[in-house]
Amino acid sequence: MSQVDMQTQVQMIWPEERRQDPPPVELPAGYTLRLYQPGDETRFYQVMALAGWPGWDEAKLQPWLFRILPQGWFMAVHQTSNQIVASAMATHDHTWLYPFCGEVGWLAADPAHTGRGLGTAVTAAVTARFIAAGYRCIHLYTEIFRLPALKIYLKLGYIPFLTKPESPGHWRTICEQLNWPFTPDAWQSSSAIISPREC
């Protein structure tokens, strides 16, 4: 995959028919879920670096703090070490097209704790937070090479948002790599009912 391809992002949405149907939040034994607490920043930066996003610091975090919903930053904590090992944010996405849309932001997990459903848990918590807040439009972006994250989103119930001519081709490749059904007609029909005026 070329460097250009590696930077390509795809968009996903929470389907309209599940606007009142939050996914369950389930954690494995030995882990708990809590909200952000002052002082979490240093470990958050470490988790972000371990997940492939180095360079996080106070300056980079600050703009996101203004977008996170109250009680919208979730942390999965390893009980034995009392360390944050996964994180995701419920962020308000105020674009001109979707002025009242919620965006799942910055899902990240410590690779030492992958395979335990922690990314799924924090993403489910973010999605449930948006639904509780009354958001009618919930979406996310991620790079096409982040297959573990893409699988999390698909398993939770997010669907591809086919907004660009190249989107079906990207998703055909992703689905082949994940052994996931490629159903663009179903995705297109669900995507068509998401209106900016409803968001």
N, C-alpha and C positions, 0 to 999 in steps of 0.2 A: 504494500500500500504506500502510495507516494506521500510526501510531506503535506501536499495540498489536501489530499484525501484525509489525512490524519486530523486536520483542523476542521473538517466539515462537520457541521452540527445538524442534528435532526430535532424536530419539535414533536412533543406528545401532549395529549390533552386527557383530562378526566371526562369520560363520556356523559352526555346530557342525561341519559337515563339513570345515571347513578349520582345525580346531584344531591340526593338525600340518603345516600347509601355509603357511609364511610367504611373503609377497609378495617378489618380487625387489627389491633396493635398487640402483637405477641412477641415476647422475648424468651430466650432460652434460660434455663436455670443458670444462676451465677451472674446474671446481668439485671440491671434496673434501668428504667427510663425516667429522666427528669428534665426540667427546664434549665436553661442557661442560668448560671449564677456568677456574680462578679468574681473575677479571679480565674475563670475558666479559659481566658484568652490564650495563655501560654501553651497549655496542652492542646487547645484547638489548633493553634498554628502548627504544632508538631503533627497532629493527625492529618491536617491538610497536606503537609510535606510528604508524609508517608503514603498518602493516597495519590500523589503525583501532582500536587499543586504547591510547589515551594514558593517562598517569598512572601507569605502572609505575615503581616505585622499590624500594628495599630492603625497606620495610615491606610492600609488596604481594607481593613475591616470597617473603618468608620463610616464610609458611604452606605454599607449594607445595614448598619445598625438603624439607620433612619427608615429603612424599608421593612424591617422585620415586624410582624404583627405582635401585639402584646401576647405573652405566653405562646410564642410561636417559634422559639429556637429550642430544638430537642437534642438531648444528649443521651446516648447509651453508655452506661458506666459498668465497668468490670468490678464486681463487688470485692473480690479478693485484693486487688491492687488499688481500688478506689480511683481508677484512671478512666477518663473519657476515652472511648474506643470507637465511637461513631457519632455523627452529627448531621443534622439537616435543618434548614431554615424555611419558615413560611414567610415569603416576602411579597409585598404588594408591588405589582408590576404596572406602573402607570405610563404605558406607551400611548401614543396618539390614537392608535387603532383600537386598543383594548385598555381603556383608562381605568377599569376596575377589575383587572384580572389578577389572580394569585399565581405566583411562580414558586415551584419547589426549588429551593436554592441550595447549592453547595453540599450535596450529599457526599460524605466522605467517611471512610472507615479505616482503621488501623489494619494492615494486611495480616498481622499476627492473630486477628480475631475474625477473619473472613470465614464464610461458610456456615455461620451460625444464625443467619437471619437478622443481623443487627441493622444492616442497611434497609432491609424491608420494614423493620419496626419503626425506624425514625421517619422513613418516607410515609408510612401509613399514618403516623402521628401528625405529620405536617398536613397531609390530605384531610384528615379528620378535623384539624383545626380550621382549615379553610371552609369546610362544609358547615361547621358550627358557627362560623362568622358570617355565613350567608353568601359566600362567593358562588357565582353561577358559572364562572370561567376559571378553570384551574389548569395550568400548563407547566411545561418544563422544557429545557433544552439540554442536550448532551452531545458530546462528540461520538461519531459513529464507531470509533474503536473501543469505546467503553462498554464492552459486551456484558460484564457482570451487572453494571448499573441498568443497562437496557433490559436485561432479563428481569431484574427486580421490578421495574416499572410495568412491564408487560404482565407479569404474574399478579401484580396488585390490581390491574384492570385499566391502566392507562393505554390509550390507543395512539398510533401514529397520526399526526396531523399533516395531511398531504397537501401542502400549500404551494409547492414548487414543482415544475415539470420533472425535475430530477429526483423528487422524493420517492416515487415508487421504486426506482432502480436502487436507491440506497437501502430501502427497506427490504427489497428482495434479497440483497446480499446479507443484511443483518439477520433476517429470518433463516436463511440457509445456514449461517454460522451458529445460530442458537437452536436450530432444529425446531423452529416455531412456525405455526401456520401463516402463510402469506395470503392475507385476505383484503386486498385493497378496496374492493367494492364495499365491504362492510365498514371499513374505516372511513371511506369517503362519505357514506351516507350519514354516519354519526358526526363527522366533521362539519358537514353542510349545515347542521342545525345550530352551530355555535355562531352567534351573531354578535358583533361588537356592541350593538345597542343593548344587548342583554347583559353584557359584562359590567 
